Amino acid sequence: MDSSPAHPTTRTVHVPRPDAGDSTPLSVPLYQTSSFAFDDPDALREALVRPDRGFAYSRFGNPTTRALEDAVAGLEGAAGGLATGSGMAAVNLVLLGLLGSGDHVVAQRRLYGGTTTTLQDLAGRFGVEVSYIDGHDENELRGAIRPDTAMLYLETISNPMARVTDLPAMAGIARSAGAITVVDNTFATPLLCRPIEHGADIVLHSATKYLGGHSDIVGGVVVSASTELHQRLWRRLVDFGSQADPFAAWLTIRGLQTLSVRLEKQCANTRELAQRLAEHPAVSTVYWPGLVKHPDHEVARRILSDYGGLLAFDLIGGHAAAYDLLRKVRLVTSGVSLGGVETLAMHPASTSHRDMTDDELRAMGIGQSTIRLSVGIEHPDDLWADLAAALDSAGTRSPAPRS
Ligand SMILES: *Cc1c(COP(=O)(O)O)cnc(C)c1O
Protein backbone atom coordinates (compact mmCIF):
# COMPACT_ATOMS: atom_id res chain seq x y z
CA MET A 1 0.00 0.00 0.00
CA ASP A 2 3.08 2.22 -0.17
CA SER A 3 2.04 3.83 -3.45
CA SER A 4 -1.31 4.93 -1.95
CA PRO A 5 -2.06 8.63 -2.26
CA ALA A 6 -1.67 10.61 0.92
CA HIS A 7 -5.15 12.10 1.27
CA PRO A 8 -7.73 9.91 2.97
CA THR A 9 -10.50 11.26 0.72
CA THR A 10 -8.60 9.93 -2.33
CA ARG A 11 -7.92 6.64 -0.57
CA THR A 12 -11.63 5.99 0.03
CA VAL A 13 -12.18 6.06 -3.74
CA HIS A 14 -9.16 3.94 -4.70
CA VAL A 15 -9.87 0.79 -2.74
CA PRO A 16 -7.09 -1.82 -3.24
CA ARG A 17 -8.29 -4.38 -5.81
CA PRO A 18 -7.33 -8.02 -6.07
CA ASP A 19 -4.91 -8.90 -8.86
CA ALA A 20 -6.60 -10.32 -12.00
CA GLY A 21 -3.57 -10.94 -14.22
CA ASP A 22 -2.88 -8.56 -17.11
CA SER A 23 -5.74 -6.18 -16.45
CA THR A 24 -7.37 -4.89 -13.29
CA PRO A 25 -11.10 -4.55 -12.69
CA LEU A 26 -12.08 -0.97 -11.92
CA SER A 27 -14.39 -1.99 -9.09
CA VAL A 28 -13.65 -4.65 -6.49
CA PRO A 29 -15.20 -7.92 -7.74
CA LEU A 30 -17.56 -9.85 -5.50
CA TYR A 31 -16.05 -13.24 -4.62
CA GLN A 32 -19.25 -14.89 -3.42
CA THR A 33 -17.63 -18.22 -2.60
CA SER A 34 -17.22 -20.20 0.60
CA SER A 35 -14.17 -22.20 -0.48
CA PHE A 36 -11.22 -21.98 -2.90
CA ALA A 37 -9.73 -24.76 -5.06
CA PHE A 38 -5.99 -25.54 -4.97
CA ASP A 39 -3.82 -27.61 -7.34
CA ASP A 40 -1.02 -27.72 -4.80
CA PRO A 41 -1.91 -29.23 -1.40
CA ASP A 42 1.01 -27.41 0.21
CA ALA A 43 -0.38 -24.09 -0.96
CA LEU A 44 -3.73 -24.94 0.64
CA ARG A 45 -2.08 -25.81 3.94
CA GLU A 46 -0.13 -22.54 3.77
CA ALA A 47 -3.25 -20.47 3.01
CA LEU A 48 -5.03 -21.88 6.07
CA VAL A 49 -2.35 -20.74 8.50
CA ARG A 50 -1.12 -17.58 6.76
CA PRO A 51 -3.97 -15.30 5.71
CA ASP A 52 -1.51 -13.20 3.70
CA ARG A 53 -0.53 -16.25 1.57
CA GLY A 54 -3.82 -16.82 -0.22
CA PHE A 55 -7.44 -17.69 0.34
CA ALA A 56 -8.65 -21.15 1.36
CA TYR A 57 -12.02 -20.72 3.04
CA SER A 58 -14.07 -17.53 3.43
CA ARG A 59 -14.29 -17.70 7.22
CA PHE A 60 -10.48 -17.34 7.20
CA GLY A 61 -10.37 -14.70 4.49
CA ASN A 62 -11.92 -13.68 1.18
CA PRO A 63 -10.60 -11.34 -1.53
CA THR A 64 -13.63 -9.03 -1.43
CA THR A 65 -13.62 -8.88 2.34
CA ARG A 66 -9.84 -8.37 2.29
CA ALA A 67 -10.24 -5.35 0.02
CA LEU A 68 -12.51 -3.74 2.62
CA GLU A 69 -10.13 -4.70 5.43
CA ASP A 70 -7.14 -3.24 3.61
CA ALA A 71 -9.04 -0.09 2.69
CA VAL A 72 -10.12 0.69 6.26
CA ALA A 73 -6.72 -0.32 7.68
CA GLY A 74 -5.10 2.07 5.20
CA LEU A 75 -7.45 4.89 6.15
CA GLU A 76 -6.87 4.38 9.87
CA GLY A 77 -3.10 4.01 9.48
CA ALA A 78 -3.25 0.46 10.87
CA ALA A 79 -1.10 -2.64 10.30
CA GLY A 80 -4.13 -4.78 9.42
CA GLY A 81 -7.91 -4.95 9.42
CA LEU A 82 -10.65 -7.53 9.91
CA ALA A 83 -14.19 -7.20 8.58
CA THR A 84 -16.91 -8.63 10.82
CA GLY A 85 -20.58 -9.54 10.44
CA SER A 86 -21.75 -6.53 12.48
CA GLY A 87 -20.44 -3.74 14.65
CA MET A 88 -21.27 -5.83 17.71
CA ALA A 89 -19.28 -8.73 16.21
CA ALA A 90 -16.34 -6.30 16.03
CA VAL A 91 -16.85 -5.22 19.65
CA ASN A 92 -17.16 -8.83 20.83
CA LEU A 93 -14.17 -9.98 18.79
CA VAL A 94 -12.02 -7.44 20.60
CA LEU A 95 -13.45 -7.85 24.11
CA LEU A 96 -13.95 -11.64 24.14
CA GLY A 97 -10.89 -12.22 22.02
CA LEU A 98 -8.43 -10.29 24.16
CA LEU A 99 -9.76 -10.32 27.73
CA GLY A 100 -9.56 -13.19 30.19
CA SER A 101 -10.73 -13.82 33.72
CA GLY A 102 -8.99 -11.59 36.22
CA ASP A 103 -8.30 -8.84 33.69
CA HIS A 104 -9.27 -5.31 34.60
CA VAL A 105 -10.82 -2.94 32.07
CA VAL A 106 -11.41 0.78 32.31
CA ALA A 107 -14.33 1.84 30.13
CA GLN A 108 -16.09 5.06 29.38
CA ARG A 109 -19.47 5.29 31.06
CA ARG A 110 -21.54 6.36 28.06
CA LEU A 111 -20.68 3.57 25.64
CA TYR A 112 -22.89 2.05 22.97
CA GLY A 113 -25.52 -0.06 24.80
CA GLY A 114 -24.44 -3.40 23.34
CA THR A 115 -20.84 -2.76 24.37
CA THR A 116 -21.86 -2.05 27.96
CA THR A 117 -23.93 -5.27 27.96
CA THR A 118 -20.92 -7.31 26.77
CA LEU A 119 -18.70 -5.75 29.46
CA GLN A 120 -21.31 -6.53 32.13
CA ASP A 121 -21.58 -10.10 30.85
CA LEU A 122 -17.79 -10.53 30.94
CA ALA A 123 -17.81 -9.19 34.49
CA GLY A 124 -20.69 -11.42 35.60
CA ARG A 125 -19.62 -14.70 34.02
CA PHE A 126 -15.84 -14.50 33.58
CA GLY A 127 -14.65 -12.31 36.42
CA VAL A 128 -13.40 -9.50 34.21
CA GLU A 129 -13.44 -6.39 36.37
CA VAL A 130 -14.70 -3.18 34.83
CA SER A 131 -14.27 0.34 36.18
CA TYR A 132 -16.32 3.06 34.53
CA ILE A 133 -15.02 6.56 34.07
CA ASP A 134 -16.47 9.70 32.59
CA GLY A 135 -13.87 9.91 29.83
CA HIS A 136 -13.29 13.63 30.24
CA ASP A 137 -11.15 13.70 33.34
CA GLU A 138 -7.55 12.52 33.17
CA ASN A 139 -7.24 12.29 36.94
CA GLU A 140 -10.27 10.03 37.14
CA LEU A 141 -8.56 7.70 34.64
CA ARG A 142 -5.27 7.79 36.59
CA GLY A 143 -7.21 6.85 39.70
CA ALA A 144 -9.01 3.97 37.97
CA ILE A 145 -5.95 2.35 36.35
CA ARG A 146 -4.45 -0.57 38.30
CA PRO A 147 -1.41 -2.83 37.79
CA ASP A 148 -3.72 -5.50 36.27
CA THR A 149 -5.50 -3.09 33.89
CA ALA A 150 -5.36 -4.71 30.47
CA MET A 151 -7.53 -2.38 28.43
CA LEU A 152 -8.95 1.11 28.17
CA TYR A 153 -12.12 1.23 26.06
CA LEU A 154 -13.31 4.55 24.60
CA GLU A 155 -15.52 6.03 21.89
CA THR A 156 -14.32 9.02 19.86
CA ILE A 157 -17.79 10.60 19.78
CA SER A 158 -20.48 9.16 22.02
CA ASN A 159 -24.20 8.76 21.57
CA PRO A 160 -26.51 10.68 21.81
CA MET A 161 -25.09 13.93 23.23
CA ALA A 162 -22.07 13.93 20.86
CA ARG A 163 -19.51 14.09 23.67
CA VAL A 164 -15.94 13.97 22.31
CA THR A 165 -13.23 12.07 24.18
CA ASP A 166 -9.74 13.49 24.59
CA LEU A 167 -8.10 10.46 22.95
CA PRO A 168 -4.45 11.60 23.10
CA ALA A 169 -4.62 12.36 26.82
CA MET A 170 -6.48 9.15 27.69
CA ALA A 171 -4.47 6.79 25.46
CA GLY A 172 -1.22 8.28 26.76
CA ILE A 173 -2.15 7.44 30.35
CA ALA A 174 -3.16 3.87 29.38
CA ARG A 175 0.08 3.35 27.45
CA SER A 176 2.30 4.42 30.32
CA ALA A 177 0.39 1.95 32.52
CA GLY A 178 0.93 -0.89 30.03
CA ALA A 179 -2.74 -1.17 28.98
CA ILE A 180 -3.97 -1.21 25.39
CA THR A 181 -6.46 1.39 24.19
CA VAL A 182 -9.46 0.37 22.09
CA VAL A 183 -11.49 3.09 20.38
CA ASP A 184 -14.92 2.74 18.78
CA ASN A 185 -14.58 5.30 15.98
CA THR A 186 -18.01 4.67 14.40
CA PHE A 187 -19.38 8.21 14.79
CA ALA A 188 -16.21 9.97 13.62
CA THR A 189 -15.09 7.69 10.74
CA PRO A 190 -11.39 7.72 9.75
CA LEU A 191 -12.05 10.91 7.79
CA LEU A 192 -12.79 12.95 10.91
CA CYS A 193 -10.42 11.21 13.32
CA ARG A 194 -7.71 8.53 13.19
CA PRO A 195 -7.36 7.31 16.78
CA ILE A 196 -4.13 5.37 16.08
CA GLU A 197 -2.45 8.73 15.46
CA HIS A 198 -3.58 9.66 18.98
CA GLY A 199 -2.19 6.53 20.61
CA ALA A 200 -4.94 3.90 20.16
CA ASP A 201 -3.91 0.26 19.64
CA ILE A 202 -7.19 -1.01 18.19
CA VAL A 203 -9.91 0.93 16.37
CA LEU A 204 -13.30 -0.52 15.50
CA HIS A 205 -16.36 0.52 13.54
CA SER A 206 -19.94 -0.41 13.03
CA ALA A 207 -19.75 -0.31 9.21
CA THR A 208 -23.56 -0.35 9.30
CA LYS A 209 -23.37 3.39 9.92
CA TYR A 210 -21.16 5.87 8.01
CA LEU A 211 -18.79 3.47 6.23
CA GLY A 212 -21.65 1.65 4.49
CA GLY A 213 -23.71 4.80 4.57
CA HIS A 214 -26.84 3.59 2.78
CA SER A 215 -28.73 1.79 5.55
CA ASP A 216 -28.56 -1.45 3.54
CA ILE A 217 -25.99 -3.61 5.36
CA VAL A 218 -25.00 -4.64 8.86
CA GLY A 219 -21.24 -4.96 9.28
CA GLY A 220 -18.16 -4.05 11.28
CA VAL A 221 -14.41 -3.56 10.97
CA VAL A 222 -11.57 -3.91 13.50
CA VAL A 223 -8.11 -2.53 12.72
CA SER A 224 -4.94 -2.92 14.79
CA ALA A 225 -1.91 -0.69 15.05
CA SER A 226 0.46 -3.66 15.37
CA THR A 227 0.80 -6.82 13.29
CA GLU A 228 0.98 -8.81 16.52
CA LEU A 229 -2.48 -7.65 17.70
CA HIS A 230 -3.89 -8.04 14.19
CA GLN A 231 -2.76 -11.67 13.98
CA ARG A 232 -4.06 -12.48 17.45
CA LEU A 233 -7.46 -11.06 16.53
CA TRP A 234 -7.46 -12.85 13.18
CA ARG A 235 -7.10 -16.22 14.95
CA ARG A 236 -9.99 -15.34 17.25
CA LEU A 237 -12.10 -14.19 14.29
CA VAL A 238 -11.58 -17.54 12.58
CA ASP A 239 -12.62 -19.44 15.73
CA PHE A 240 -15.53 -17.19 16.67
CA GLY A 241 -16.82 -17.10 13.08
CA SER A 242 -17.15 -13.31 13.18
CA GLN A 243 -16.16 -12.82 9.53
CA ALA A 244 -18.20 -10.50 7.29
CA ASP A 245 -20.12 -12.02 4.40
CA PRO A 246 -18.47 -11.08 1.06
CA PHE A 247 -21.65 -9.46 -0.26
CA ALA A 248 -21.98 -7.19 2.77
CA ALA A 249 -18.27 -6.36 2.45
CA TRP A 250 -18.78 -5.56 -1.25
CA LEU A 251 -21.67 -3.18 -0.48
CA THR A 252 -19.60 -1.58 2.28
CA ILE A 253 -16.75 -0.92 -0.18
CA ARG A 254 -19.25 0.67 -2.55
CA GLY A 255 -20.43 2.89 0.29
CA LEU A 256 -16.91 3.69 1.45
CA GLN A 257 -16.01 5.12 -1.96
CA THR A 258 -18.45 8.00 -1.44
CA LEU A 259 -17.79 8.48 2.28
CA SER A 260 -15.90 11.73 1.83
CA VAL A 261 -18.61 13.51 -0.18
CA ARG A 262 -21.40 12.15 2.00
CA LEU A 263 -19.67 13.15 5.20
CA GLU A 264 -18.76 16.61 3.98
CA LYS A 265 -22.41 17.25 3.14
CA GLN A 266 -23.60 15.68 6.40
CA CYS A 267 -21.27 17.88 8.46
CA ALA A 268 -22.35 20.99 6.54
CA ASN A 269 -26.05 20.13 6.90
CA THR A 270 -25.60 19.45 10.59
CA ARG A 271 -23.94 22.82 11.12
CA GLU A 272 -26.86 24.50 9.36
CA LEU A 273 -29.49 22.63 11.39
CA ALA A 274 -27.62 23.14 14.67
CA GLN A 275 -27.57 26.89 14.12
CA ARG A 276 -31.23 27.09 13.10
CA LEU A 277 -32.40 24.84 15.93
CA ALA A 278 -30.45 26.93 18.44
CA GLU A 279 -32.47 29.98 17.39
CA HIS A 280 -35.88 28.28 17.51
CA PRO A 281 -38.09 29.24 20.47
CA ALA A 282 -39.28 25.63 21.01
CA VAL A 283 -35.69 24.42 21.51
CA SER A 284 -33.87 24.92 24.79
CA THR A 285 -30.39 23.48 24.05
CA VAL A 286 -28.55 22.08 21.03
CA TYR A 287 -25.69 19.61 21.48
CA TRP A 288 -23.19 19.50 18.62
CA PRO A 289 -19.42 19.71 19.15
CA GLY A 290 -19.11 22.33 16.41
CA LEU A 291 -20.97 24.81 18.61
CA VAL A 292 -18.67 26.89 20.80
CA LYS A 293 -20.98 26.23 23.76
CA HIS A 294 -20.63 22.43 23.53
CA PRO A 295 -18.62 21.18 26.54
CA ASP A 296 -16.13 19.35 24.25
CA HIS A 297 -15.74 22.00 21.57
CA GLU A 298 -12.06 22.52 22.40
CA VAL A 299 -11.27 18.78 22.32
CA ALA A 300 -13.22 18.41 19.07
CA ARG A 301 -11.22 21.24 17.49
CA ARG A 302 -8.03 19.45 18.40
CA ILE A 303 -8.83 15.87 17.34
CA LEU A 304 -11.60 16.08 14.71
CA SER A 305 -11.25 17.52 11.22
CA ASP A 306 -14.99 18.36 11.22
CA TYR A 307 -17.70 18.04 13.84
CA GLY A 308 -19.78 15.16 12.50
CA GLY A 309 -23.33 14.49 11.41
CA LEU A 310 -24.98 13.84 14.77
CA LEU A 311 -26.67 16.37 16.96
CA ALA A 312 -29.11 16.30 19.84
CA PHE A 313 -31.48 18.94 21.13
CA ASP A 314 -33.84 19.47 24.04
CA LEU A 315 -37.34 20.84 23.63
CA ILE A 316 -38.92 23.31 26.00
CA GLY A 317 -42.19 21.36 25.84
CA GLY A 318 -40.80 18.20 27.47
CA HIS A 319 -41.60 14.59 26.61
CA ALA A 320 -44.92 15.42 24.93
CA ALA A 321 -43.26 17.90 22.58
CA ALA A 322 -40.58 15.34 21.64
CA TYR A 323 -43.19 12.71 20.76
CA ASP A 324 -45.23 15.34 18.93
CA LEU A 325 -42.21 16.26 16.82
CA LEU A 326 -41.51 12.62 15.92
CA ARG A 327 -45.12 12.13 14.84
CA LYS A 328 -45.17 15.31 12.76
CA VAL A 329 -41.96 15.13 10.76
CA ARG A 330 -42.49 13.93 7.19
CA LEU A 331 -39.14 14.10 5.40
CA VAL A 332 -37.08 13.43 8.50
CA THR A 333 -37.67 9.78 9.34
CA SER A 334 -38.24 8.48 12.83
CA GLY A 335 -35.99 5.48 13.39
CA VAL A 336 -32.86 4.10 15.05
CA SER A 337 -29.38 3.67 13.51
CA LEU A 338 -27.41 6.51 11.95
CA GLY A 339 -24.88 7.50 9.35
CA GLY A 340 -27.03 6.88 6.28
CA VAL A 341 -27.85 9.28 3.45
CA GLU A 342 -31.31 9.95 4.91
CA THR A 343 -31.95 12.09 8.00
CA LEU A 344 -33.20 10.12 11.01
CA ALA A 345 -34.67 11.39 14.26
CA MET A 346 -35.05 9.42 17.46
CA HIS A 347 -35.94 9.78 21.13
CA PRO A 348 -33.05 8.22 23.10
CA ALA A 349 -34.90 7.97 26.43
CA SER A 350 -37.49 5.57 24.95
CA THR A 351 -35.26 3.73 22.43
CA SER A 352 -31.46 3.40 22.59
CA HIS A 353 -31.30 4.32 26.27
CA ARG A 354 -34.64 2.83 27.42
CA ASP A 355 -32.97 0.51 29.95
CA MET A 356 -31.53 3.40 31.94
CA THR A 357 -33.00 4.79 35.11
CA ASP A 358 -33.91 8.48 35.32
CA ASP A 359 -30.76 9.09 37.37
CA GLU A 360 -28.57 7.37 34.78
CA LEU A 361 -30.20 9.35 31.99
CA ARG A 362 -29.68 12.57 33.90
CA ALA A 363 -26.02 11.72 34.48
CA MET A 364 -25.59 11.38 30.71
CA GLY A 365 -27.46 14.61 30.08
CA ILE A 366 -30.33 12.85 28.31
CA GLY A 367 -33.71 14.39 29.01
CA GLN A 368 -37.27 13.23 28.31
CA SER A 369 -37.42 15.92 25.63
CA THR A 370 -34.07 15.06 24.00
CA ILE A 371 -34.19 14.27 20.28
CA ARG A 372 -31.16 12.97 18.41
CA LEU A 373 -30.73 13.62 14.70
CA SER A 374 -28.50 11.70 12.32
CA VAL A 375 -28.30 14.20 9.52
CA GLY A 376 -28.32 12.97 5.92
CA ILE A 377 -27.41 14.51 2.58
CA GLU A 378 -30.78 16.06 1.65
CA HIS A 379 -31.00 19.80 0.88
CA PRO A 380 -30.75 21.61 4.23
CA ASP A 381 -33.67 23.93 3.40
CA ASP A 382 -35.97 20.94 2.94
CA LEU A 383 -34.78 19.42 6.20
CA TRP A 384 -35.28 22.68 8.02
CA ALA A 385 -38.74 23.27 6.51
CA ASP A 386 -39.81 19.84 7.76
CA LEU A 387 -38.33 20.29 11.23
CA ALA A 388 -39.59 23.86 11.57
CA ALA A 389 -43.15 22.85 10.63
CA ALA A 390 -43.06 20.02 13.17
CA LEU A 391 -41.52 22.30 15.82
CA ASP A 392 -44.04 25.07 15.25
CA SER A 393 -46.94 22.73 15.81
CA ALA A 394 -45.16 20.70 18.49
CA GLY A 395 -45.32 23.98 20.22
CA THR A 396 -43.43 26.12 22.59
CA ARG A 397 -45.85 25.34 25.40
CA SER A 398 -44.36 24.36 28.72
CA PRO A 399 -44.92 20.86 30.05
CA ALA A 400 -48.08 20.40 32.09
CA PRO A 401 -47.30 21.00 35.78
CA ARG A 402 -47.03 17.82 37.82
CA SER A 403 -49.75 17.50 40.41
C1 LIG B 1 -24.34 0.71 15.95
C2 LIG B 1 -23.14 0.76 16.79
C3 LIG B 1 -22.49 -0.41 17.21
C4 LIG B 1 -23.01 -1.77 16.87
O1 LIG B 1 -23.01 -1.97 15.50
P1 LIG B 1 -24.00 -2.97 14.71
O2 LIG B 1 -23.52 -2.87 13.33
O3 LIG B 1 -25.40 -2.48 14.93
O4 LIG B 1 -23.82 -4.33 15.32
C5 LIG B 1 -21.34 -0.28 17.97
N1 LIG B 1 -20.85 0.94 18.31
C6 LIG B 1 -21.46 2.07 17.94
C7 LIG B 1 -20.89 3.38 18.37
C8 LIG B 1 -22.63 2.03 17.18
O5 LIG B 1 -23.23 3.17 16.81
PDBQT file of the ligand as one rigid body, heavy atoms in Angstrom, charges set to zero:
ROOT
HETATM    1  C1  LIG A 501     -24.336   0.714  15.952  1.00  0.00    +0.000 C 
HETATM    2  C2  LIG A 501     -23.135   0.763  16.789  1.00  0.00    +0.000 A 
HETATM    3  C3  LIG A 501     -22.488  -0.410  17.210  1.00  0.00    +0.000 A 
HETATM    4  C4  LIG A 501     -23.014  -1.773  16.867  1.00  0.00    +0.000 C 
HETATM    5  O1  LIG A 501     -23.011  -1.974  15.496  1.00  0.00    +0.000 OA
HETATM    6  P1  LIG A 501     -24.001  -2.968  14.710  1.00  0.00    +0.000 P 
HETATM    7  O2  LIG A 501     -23.516  -2.870  13.326  1.00  0.00    +0.000 OA
HETATM    8  O3  LIG A 501     -25.396  -2.476  14.929  1.00  0.00    +0.000 OA
HETATM    9  O4  LIG A 501     -23.815  -4.329  15.316  1.00  0.00    +0.000 OA
HETATM   10  C5  LIG A 501     -21.336  -0.276  17.972  1.00  0.00    +0.000 A 
HETATM   11  N1  LIG A 501     -20.851   0.937  18.314  1.00  0.00    +0.000 NA
HETATM   12  C6  LIG A 501     -21.462   2.069  17.941  1.00  0.00    +0.000 A 
HETATM   13  C7  LIG A 501     -20.886   3.382  18.369  1.00  0.00    +0.000 C 
HETATM   14  C8  LIG A 501     -22.625   2.035  17.176  1.00  0.00    +0.000 A 
HETATM   15  O5  LIG A 501     -23.227   3.170  16.813  1.00  0.00    +0.000 OA
ENDROOT
TORSDOF 0
